[in-house]
């Protein structure tokens, strides 16, 4: 009879990476009415009127403002919806996305 040793197998640990997040950025322009920008922020990004006004004013004063942070697909969809809402109303309203560091 031979001695047999059993060696326990270790299960490899899977590392699950969190999805990379992207910022949605509101770009200021001199033509889109402030009230319209606030309404778009409320409708698409679910901000309150006060939050929307604060975001709009920050973009107005600094040129750009981060509106929210989402996964890539959601960020791109919301940025497109916001930009399209501006175009449909005849304004150059623009939202962009960029990866979060």
C-alpha positions, 0 to 999 in steps of 0.5 A: 500500500502506497501512501497517497497525499491529497493536496487541497486545491485553493480556489483562485480569488476573482478580482471584480473591478468596479466600472470606471466612472465618467463625469458629465460636464456642463459647458457654458455658452452665452446664448442658452437662457439660464432658466432653460439650463435649470429645467434641463438639469431638473428633467435629465439629471433629477436635480432640484431647482436650487441644485440646478441653479447652483450648477448653472451658475458655477458653469457660467462663472467658471466656464464648465461644471461637473453635473454628476458622475455615472458609469460610462454608458449612463454618462454618455446617454445623459450628456447626449440627452441634455445636448439634444434638448438644447438643440431641439429648442434651438440653443447651443447647450452642450454637455460632455463626458470625461473619465474620472481620475 
